[in-house]
Each structure stands twice: as structure tokens, then as C-alpha cells.
Amino acid sequence: MNKLMKLVTAMLLLPAVALAAEPEQKPQAQTYSKHEIAQEVERFFGKGAEGLAEVLEKAFNDHGEPNAYIAGNEVSAALGVGVRYGKGTLQTRAGHSQPVYWQGPSVGFDAGANASKVFVLIYELPAASAIFQRYPGVEGSLFFVGGVGMNYLRSDDTVIAPIRLGAGWRQGVNVGYMDFTRKASVNPF
């Protein structure tokens, strides 16, 4: 009977001993901190890009810390009806990286054309593959030679905030969407 008690006691204590022997692992952050994003934005746009600090501050105040971002380029043009085409690299906090493309139409009181570097903050992205859908939104633009701007687009719980630093001439307000795809497309719809 004594051997049986020792065996039962050893079996009950074995999981506790195994857990105690494992080193405590620091949990990996699920989002990017303001400091991490500021470093990436500075690396992408370059030092001293005017207006970026205020735009980042607004995004973090409105939505907190993003769990993914896209760094890329886009071109857009409009005369009442507009189009937008872009490409970049999606980077998630979980370590996933992949190329993405986007395109989309817009309609509104909008005229001009611009080329932009775009850094897209992404909030509440459940998985990297969830980026591949349409994100509707409203945008106001005023580019005369150059400028920085940000707007929000939403689909379900995921919010994307494209920060554009562009050159060209563009002004107005429009309604449209950004459609993220795995391959480039000339069809904005």
C-alpha cells in the first residue's frame, strides 16, 4: 500500500515539477507600440517629414496600437470620378510579411492627381489573410506640390489608417474604397 501511495503522489506532483522547471517566457506583444511605429515611419518616409508626428499622435489617440502595417506607394487621379492604385508590404506583429496590392474607385467633388508614399496602420486585423477585402471610407485631400494626410476606412472590426505623403495637385472630398488583393489589377472595381 505504501508503494501505491508513493506512486500516486509522484504522479500528482510530476506536472507541478515540470511546470516549475520550465523557464518563464515573456509574452510577445500583440501590437506595435507608438515608439516602434514612429521608428518605422521615420525609416520609411525619412527624418523630418513635416506633419507626420501629429498624424501619428491622432491615430494612436483614436485607435490605440496597431497590430499590422503596410509600407508602400500609390498613385491616384480624379476628375469627379477617381481611381487609386498601390502596392506595398504587409507586416503583422505576429511576424507575417507579404506583398499586397490595392486599387479602388472614388466619386465626389475631387480633382487632380498625386503620387504618394503610403504607410497604412492596421488595427484589429484577425489574420494576415483578412486584409484581402474592401475597406470603404471617405477622404478629403488637399495636395499642392506636396502634403501629408490620413483617413480611416473600416470593415467589420478592422480599421485601416493610410498615412499618405504625396506630391502633385489634388483637392476635394470623395467616397470610395480600397480593395486589397494578392495580385495587381488594373480594374479598380
Backbone as CSV, one residue per row, in Angstrom:
resi,resn,N_x,N_y,N_z,CA_x,CA_y,CA_z,C_x,C_y,C_z
1,MET,0.821,-1.193,0.000,0.000,0.000,0.000,0.862,1.253,0.000
2,ASN,1.984,1.206,0.713,2.878,2.337,0.803,3.466,2.687,-0.571
3,LYS,3.790,1.648,-1.349,4.323,1.885,-2.694,3.273,2.531,-3.591
4,LEU,2.038,2.111,-3.441,0.944,2.682,-4.227,0.758,4.160,-3.899
5,MET,0.824,4.531,-2.617,0.689,5.939,-2.207,1.834,6.771,-2.776
6,LYS,3.046,6.229,-2.766,4.194,6.954,-3.307,4.040,7.153,-4.816
7,LEU,3.537,6.148,-5.500,3.337,6.232,-6.938,2.275,7.279,-7.281
8,VAL,1.146,7.281,-6.552,0.083,8.249,-6.779,0.589,9.663,-6.481
9,THR,1.319,9.827,-5.386,1.869,11.141,-5.028,2.838,11.625,-6.103
10,ALA,3.683,10.742,-6.598,4.650,11.120,-7.643,3.925,11.532,-8.922
11,MET,2.850,10.820,-9.264,2.096,11.150,-10.481,1.400,12.506,-10.346
12,LEU,0.934,12.823,-9.142,0.266,14.104,-8.935,1.256,15.270,-8.922
13,LEU,2.450,15.022,-8.413,3.443,16.081,-8.317,4.223,16.289,-9.613
14,LEU,4.260,15.296,-10.484,5.053,15.377,-11.708,4.693,16.586,-12.575
15,PRO,3.402,16.887,-12.845,3.091,18.075,-13.651,3.548,19.372,-12.990
16,ALA,3.412,19.492,-11.675,3.831,20.701,-10.974,5.344,20.886,-11.067
17,VAL,6.106,19.796,-10.941,7.562,19.866,-11.049,7.959,20.248,-12.471
18,ALA,7.286,19.704,-13.465,7.597,20.003,-14.866,7.322,21.476,-15.170
19,LEU,6.214,22.000,-14.671,5.906,23.409,-14.882,6.911,24.320,-14.193
20,ALA,7.327,23.951,-13.003,8.294,24.765,-12.278,9.654,24.741,-12.958
21,ALA,9.993,23.679,-13.655,11.296,23.554,-14.299,11.381,24.381,-15.584
22,GLU,10.232,24.690,-16.225,10.247,25.474,-17.450,10.552,26.926,-17.136
23,PRO,11.456,27.542,-17.911,11.733,28.962,-17.674,10.515,29.799,-18.047
24,GLU,10.281,30.843,-17.278,9.139,31.712,-17.544,9.423,32.525,-18.799
25,GLN,8.514,32.440,-19.763,8.693,33.155,-21.012,7.919,34.456,-20.978
26,LYS,8.566,35.518,-21.459,7.917,36.813,-21.544,6.918,36.762,-22.697
27,PRO,5.662,37.125,-22.455,4.691,37.081,-23.551,5.056,38.092,-24.637
28,GLN,4.890,37.676,-25.900,5.191,38.551,-27.030,4.063,39.564,-27.183
29,ALA,4.436,40.810,-27.431,3.440,41.870,-27.628,2.586,41.541,-28.846
30,GLN,1.316,41.858,-28.750,0.381,41.595,-29.844,0.191,42.805,-30.747
31,THR,0.705,43.966,-30.328,0.566,45.195,-31.102,1.914,45.911,-31.169
32,TYR,1.981,46.888,-32.063,3.172,47.732,-32.174,3.000,48.957,-31.275
33,SER,4.035,49.292,-30.531,3.990,50.477,-29.679,4.132,51.740,-30.530
34,LYS,3.793,52.871,-29.941,3.935,54.149,-30.632,5.393,54.369,-31.036
35,HIS,6.317,54.008,-30.151,7.744,54.176,-30.439,8.176,53.313,-31.631
36,GLU,7.727,52.057,-31.665,8.083,51.160,-32.778,7.551,51.702,-34.108
37,ILE,6.296,52.147,-34.115,5.708,52.685,-35.348,6.413,53.973,-35.759
38,ALA,6.720,54.841,-34.799,7.424,56.086,-35.127,8.773,55.783,-35.785
39,GLN,9.465,54.769,-35.299,10.742,54.376,-35.906,10.542,53.874,-37.332
40,GLU,9.525,53.038,-37.550,9.254,52.512,-38.890,8.840,53.638,-39.852
41,VAL,8.004,54.556,-39.371,7.560,55.676,-40.198,8.753,56.559,-40.572
42,GLU,9.613,56.830,-39.612,10.801,57.647,-39.885,11.727,56.953,-40.875
43,ARG,11.886,55.657,-40.725,12.722,54.886,-41.654,12.113,54.905,-43.060
44,PHE,10.784,54.825,-43.145,10.099,54.758,-44.432,10.038,56.118,-45.130
45,PHE,9.585,57.152,-44.402,9.426,58.474,-45.006,10.698,59.317,-44.949
46,GLY,11.597,58.990,-44.057,12.793,59.805,-43.857,12.615,60.722,-42.667
47,LYS,13.732,61.184,-42.148,13.694,62.064,-40.972,13.128,63.430,-41.343
48,GLY,12.379,63.989,-40.407,11.927,65.360,-40.545,10.742,65.597,-41.459
49,ALA,10.043,64.551,-41.883,8.856,64.758,-42.727,7.815,65.506,-41.901
50,GLU,7.499,66.713,-42.312,6.641,67.598,-41.539,5.208,67.085,-41.457
51,GLY,4.641,67.165,-40.275,3.258,66.793,-40.064,3.046,65.342,-39.665
52,LEU,4.052,64.496,-39.817,3.866,63.071,-39.514,3.659,62.804,-38.028
53,ALA,4.363,63.522,-37.172,4.220,63.300,-35.734,2.789,63.562,-35.279
54,GLU,2.182,64.636,-35.794,0.803,64.969,-35.413,-0.180,63.926,-35.931
55,VAL,0.051,63.457,-37.146,-0.829,62.440,-37.734,-0.735,61.136,-36.937
56,LEU,0.480,60.724,-36.586,0.653,59.507,-35.776,-0.010,59.657,-34.415
57,GLU,0.153,60.806,-33.801,-0.449,61.050,-32.489,-1.970,60.910,-32.569
58,LYS,-2.572,61.468,-33.612,-4.027,61.366,-33.788,-4.454,59.909,-33.951
59,ALA,-3.731,59.150,-34.776,-4.081,57.743,-34.994,-4.004,56.950,-33.687
60,PHE,-2.950,57.152,-32.908,-2.811,56.419,-31.646,-3.858,56.870,-30.634
61,ASN,-4.196,58.156,-30.615,-5.259,58.626,-29.713,-6.621,58.066,-30.099
62,ASP,-6.879,57.953,-31.405,-8.180,57.472,-31.875,-8.348,55.960,-31.753
63,HIS,-7.282,55.198,-32.044,-7.434,53.740,-32.146,-6.443,52.915,-31.343
64,GLY,-5.499,53.524,-30.667,-4.546,52.761,-29.873,-3.406,52.218,-30.717
65,GLU,-2.937,51.030,-30.367,-1.782,50.431,-31.024,-2.218,49.484,-32.143
66,PRO,-1.623,49.614,-33.323,-1.966,48.719,-34.439,-1.292,47.362,-34.286
67,ASN,-1.867,46.344,-34.930,-1.230,45.027,-34.902,-0.631,44.653,-36.252
68,ALA,-0.683,45.584,-37.206,-0.072,45.356,-38.517,0.107,46.697,-39.211
69,TYR,0.932,46.694,-40.249,1.072,47.892,-41.072,1.496,47.499,-42.472
70,ILE,1.303,48.429,-43.405,1.743,48.259,-44.789,2.584,49.478,-45.135
71,ALA,3.735,49.248,-45.740,4.573,50.327,-46.261,4.591,50.172,-47.779
72,GLY,4.213,51.242,-48.510,4.153,51.120,-49.957,4.025,52.449,-50.669
73,ASN,3.621,52.374,-51.922,3.468,53.538,-52.789,2.142,53.446,-53.527
74,GLU,1.598,54.608,-53.908,0.378,54.602,-54.701,0.314,55.839,-55.587
75,VAL,-0.519,55.717,-56.614,-0.839,56.840,-57.494,-2.357,56.936,-57.546
76,SER,-2.844,58.158,-57.689,-4.291,58.339,-57.803,-4.577,59.566,-58.644
77,ALA,-5.751,59.568,-59.240,-6.190,60.690,-60.062,-7.713,60.753,-60.019
78,ALA,-8.234,61.966,-60.194,-9.689,62.122,-60.172,-10.111,63.382,-60.915
79,LEU,-11.264,63.304,-61.490,-11.992,64.445,-62.018,-13.468,64.099,-61.795
80,GLY,-13.911,64.261,-60.549,-15.241,63.812,-60.143,-15.237,62.339,-59.787
81,VAL,-14.827,61.517,-60.735,-14.647,60.081,-60.516,-13.152,59.827,-60.485
82,GLY,-12.700,59.046,-59.531,-11.265,58.827,-59.392,-10.893,57.370,-59.295
83,VAL,-9.592,57.127,-59.408,-9.031,55.786,-59.240,-7.767,55.892,-58.398
84,ARG,-7.436,54.786,-57.751,-6.250,54.703,-56.899,-5.632,53.323,-57.095
85,TYR,-4.299,53.285,-57.233,-3.570,52.021,-57.363,-2.355,52.070,-56.452
86,GLY,-2.101,50.975,-55.751,-0.946,50.945,-54.865,-0.395,49.551,-54.678
87,LYS,0.813,49.519,-54.129,1.430,48.242,-53.766,2.334,48.482,-52.575
88,GLY,2.475,47.453,-51.755,3.315,47.561,-50.566,3.540,46.208,-49.938
89,THR,4.088,46.234,-48.730,4.365,45.011,-47.989,3.629,45.058,-46.659
90,LEU,2.798,44.039,-46.425,2.092,43.887,-45.157,3.037,43.265,-44.144
91,GLN,3.097,43.847,-42.956,3.896,43.306,-41.859,2.994,43.203,-40.640
92,THR,2.813,41.990,-40.101,1.985,41.826,-38.901,2.876,41.680,-37.678
93,ARG,2.308,41.968,-36.519,3.053,41.829,-35.266,3.424,40.375,-35.025
94,ALA,2.647,39.468,-35.567,2.936,38.039,-35.416,4.111,37.597,-36.287
95,GLY,4.681,38.513,-37.089,5.858,38.191,-37.891,5.579,37.828,-39.335
96,HIS,4.339,37.919,-39.762,3.980,37.589,-41.142,4.282,38.781,-42.046
97,SER,4.903,38.531,-43.193,5.221,39.582,-44.151,4.853,39.083,-45.546
98,GLN,4.162,39.923,-46.330,3.802,39.533,-47.684,3.451,40.752,-48.518
99,PRO,3.662,40.659,-49.841,3.287,41.776,-50.708,1.766,41.872,-50.827
100,VAL,1.276,43.101,-50.922,-0.148,43.355,-51.129,-0.301,44.451,-52.179
101,TYR,-1.440,44.434,-52.830,-1.787,45.444,-53.830,-3.143,45.999,-53.458
102,TRP,-3.413,47.218,-53.867,-4.738,47.773,-53.662,-5.100,48.673,-54.826
103,GLN,-6.387,48.761,-55.020,-6.955,49.615,-56.041,-8.355,49.978,-55.579
104,GLY,-8.885,51.021,-56.173,-10.236,51.387,-55.799,-10.715,52.630,-56.507
105,PRO,-12.017,52.694,-56.688,-12.623,53.873,-57.299,-13.045,54.869,-56.220
106,SER,-13.336,56.069,-56.649,-13.919,57.062,-55.755,-14.831,57.963,-56.582
107,VAL,-15.748,58.614,-55.897,-16.627,59.566,-56.547,-16.841,60.719,-55.571
108,GLY,-16.853,61.932,-56.100,-17.056,63.082,-55.230,-16.655,64.367,-55.904
109,PHE,-16.501,65.389,-55.102,-16.036,66.689,-55.581,-14.524,66.683,-55.439
110,ASP,-13.854,66.128,-56.428,-12.446,65.812,-56.304,-11.787,65.962,-57.665
111,ALA,-10.623,66.624,-57.717,-9.918,66.788,-58.987,-8.416,66.806,-58.736
112,GLY,-7.669,66.271,-59.690,-6.215,66.315,-59.623,-5.593,64.935,-59.665
113,ALA,-4.276,64.905,-59.443,-3.531,63.651,-59.444,-2.378,63.771,-58.464
114,ASN,-1.991,62.656,-57.871,-0.846,62.672,-56.965,-0.209,61.290,-56.889
115,ALA,1.060,61.302,-56.541,1.821,60.086,-56.250,2.229,60.191,-54.793
116,SER,2.077,59.105,-54.045,2.317,59.150,-52.601,3.091,57.942,-52.114
117,LYS,3.876,58.173,-51.070,4.367,57.072,-50.251,3.279,56.872,-49.207
118,VAL,2.945,55.628,-48.920,1.829,55.333,-48.022,2.280,54.378,-46.927
119,PHE,1.971,54.740,-45.689,2.208,53.881,-44.540,0.847,53.654,-43.905
120,VAL,0.343,52.436,-43.982,-1.017,52.117,-43.542,-0.967,51.435,-42.176
121,LEU,-1.527,52.070,-41.171,-1.678,51.450,-39.851,-2.916,50.572,-39.883
122,ILE,-2.835,49.371,-39.325,-3.961,48.435,-39.363,-4.276,47.990,-37.936
123,TYR,-5.534,48.143,-37.560,-5.994,47.827,-36.217,-6.950,46.643,-36.249
124,GLU,-6.780,45.727,-35.311,-7.682,44.582,-35.133,-7.729,43.663,-36.342
125,LEU,-6.610,43.492,-37.026,-6.561,42.540,-38.145,-6.474,41.140,-37.546
126,PRO,-7.497,40.286,-37.731,-7.509,38.981,-37.075,-6.453,38.005,-37.619
127,ALA,-6.109,38.128,-38.900,-5.102,37.268,-39.532,-4.608,37.993,-40.776
128,ALA,-3.416,37.659,-41.228,-2.849,38.332,-42.404,-3.772,38.220,-43.616
129,SER,-4.405,37.083,-43.798,-5.280,36.891,-44.967,-6.551,37.740,-44.895
130,ALA,-6.893,38.251,-43.721,-8.104,39.065,-43.572,-7.965,40.436,-44.226
131,ILE,-6.764,40.838,-44.610,-6.578,42.132,-45.269,-7.213,42.135,-46.652
132,PHE,-7.366,40.962,-47.270,-7.814,40.877,-48.655,-9.332,41.018,-48.765
133,GLN,-9.775,42.280,-48.731,-11.175,42.640,-48.864,-11.259,44.133,-49.147
134,ARG,-12.489,44.644,-49.255,-12.707,46.070,-49.498,-12.911,46.805,-48.178
135,TYR,-12.320,48.003,-48.116,-12.446,48.866,-46.952,-13.018,50.205,-47.414
136,PRO,-14.309,50.460,-47.169,-14.920,51.714,-47.608,-14.569,52.870,-46.674
137,GLY,-14.619,54.090,-47.237,-14.348,55.259,-46.420,-14.563,56.551,-47.175
138,VAL,-14.368,57.649,-46.462,-14.480,58.996,-47.000,-13.117,59.641,-46.862
139,GLU,-12.720,60.406,-47.883,-11.410,61.042,-47.838,-11.508,62.486,-48.295
140,GLY,-10.757,63.327,-47.643,-10.590,64.709,-48.071,-9.130,64.921,-48.403
141,SER,-8.835,65.578,-49.520,-7.454,65.775,-49.953,-7.202,67.226,-50.287
142,LEU,-5.991,67.656,-49.993,-5.519,68.959,-50.438,-4.011,68.856,-50.616
143,PHE,-3.603,68.551,-51.851,-2.196,68.496,-52.204,-1.923,69.626,-53.171
144,PHE,-0.959,70.422,-52.895,-0.467,71.406,-53.842,1.035,71.316,-53.753
145,VAL,1.642,70.624,-54.657,3.053,70.263,-54.686,3.305,69.111,-53.722
146,GLY,2.960,69.213,-52.438,3.185,68.110,-51.504,2.324,68.267,-50.273
147,GLY,2.150,67.186,-49.539,1.362,67.237,-48.319,1.251,65.883,-47.667
148,VAL,0.781,65.877,-46.416,0.578,64.645,-45.665,-0.885,64.584,-45.246
149,GLY,-1.449,63.402,-45.269,-2.842,63.245,-44.873,-3.126,61.837,-44.394
150,MET,-4.236,61.688,-43.688,-4.645,60.377,-43.182,-6.164,60.342,-43.158
151,ASN,-6.709,59.177,-43.429,-8.136,58.954,-43.264,-8.330,57.548,-42.706
152,TYR,-9.553,57.232,-42.291,-9.858,55.910,-41.740,-10.832,55.190,-42.660
153,LEU,-10.595,53.895,-42.839,-11.513,53.024,-43.559,-11.778,51.828,-42.652
154,ARG,-12.960,51.260,-42.736,-13.333,50.193,-41.807,-14.095,49.085,-42.522
155,SER,-13.814,47.858,-42.082,-14.593,46.701,-42.476,-14.695,45.804,-41.250
156,ASP,-15.895,45.568,-40.773,-16.136,44.843,-39.519,-15.366,45.543,-38.400
157,ASP,-14.522,44.812,-37.655,-13.761,45.411,-36.557,-12.401,45.943,-36.993
158,THR,-12.011,45.669,-38.232,-10.694,46.086,-38.713,-10.747,47.512,-39.243
159,VAL,-9.840,48.332,-38.758,-9.719,49.720,-39.191,-8.353,49.886,-39.833
160,ILE,-8.327,50.528,-40.983,-7.048,50.862,-41.602,-6.947,52.378,-41.691
161,ALA,-5.730,52.859,-41.471,-5.473,54.299,-41.481,-4.294,54.573,-42.411
162,PRO,-4.568,54.828,-43.702,-3.482,55.155,-44.621,-2.943,56.567,-44.339
163,ILE,-1.650,56.656,-44.131,-0.967,57.936,-43.978,-0.221,58.157,-45.283
164,ARG,-0.586,59.231,-45.987,-0.006,59.493,-47.310,0.858,60.747,-47.264
165,LEU,2.049,60.623,-47.801,2.936,61.759,-48.002,3.140,61.837,-49.498
166,GLY,2.499,62.839,-50.123,2.448,62.831,-51.569,2.899,64.108,-52.225
167,ALA,3.015,64.007,-53.521,3.357,65.146,-54.366,2.379,65.162,-55.527
168,GLY,2.039,66.351,-55.979,1.111,66.517,-57.081,0.134,67.612,-56.745
169,TRP,-0.972,67.665,-57.472,-2.029,68.617,-57.190,-3.320,67.843,-57.084
170,ARG,-3.967,67.932,-55.951,-5.213,67.214,-55.740,-5.984,67.906,-54.648
171,GLN,-7.265,68.134,-54.866,-8.091,68.687,-53.811,-9.519,68.211,-53.975
172,GLY,-10.187,68.084,-52.836,-11.584,67.694,-52.861,-11.939,66.703,-51.787
173,VAL,-13.158,66.212,-51.882,-13.697,65.225,-50.957,-14.323,64.124,-51.788
174,ASN,-14.086,62.866,-51.401,-14.673,61.763,-52.161,-15.060,60.621,-51.250
175,VAL,-15.873,59.734,-51.789,-16.277,58.492,-51.134,-15.777,57.365,-52.025
176,GLY,-15.177,56.352,-51.414,-14.677,55.238,-52.204,-14.272,54.082,-51.315
177,TYR,-13.433,53.235,-51.848,-12.920,52.119,-51.056,-11.542,51.731,-51.566
178,MET,-10.821,51.034,-50.705,-9.552,50.420,-51.077,-9.787,48.915,-51.059
179,ASP,-9.511,48.267,-52.163,-9.683,46.824,-52.290,-8.297,46.190,-52.296
180,PHE,-7.949,45.479,-51.220,-6.641,44.835,-51.108,-6.677,43.462,-51.763
181,THR,-5.669,43.182,-52.611,-5.606,41.919,-53.356,-4.198,41.329,-53.287
182,ARG,-4.107,40.060,-53.652,-2.810,39.377,-53.679,-2.019,39.687,-54.953
183,LYS,-2.732,40.086,-56.011,-2.104,40.378,-57.310,-2.562,41.762,-57.765
184,ALA,-1.709,42.422,-58.542,-2.057,43.743,-59.076,-3.200,43.599,-60.079
185,SER,-4.054,44.611,-60.133,-5.167,44.628,-61.061,-5.335,46.035,-61.625
186,VAL,-5.652,46.137,-62.905,-5.928,47.454,-63.481,-7.395,47.834,-63.296
187,ASN,-8.240,46.883,-62.975,-9.657,47.139,-62.739,-9.834,47.668,-61.314
188,PRO,-10.237,48.934,-61.140,-10.367,49.467,-59.785,-11.586,48.946,-59.037
189,PHE,-12.475,48.228,-59.730,-13.678,47.718,-59.094,-13.463,46.312,-58.606
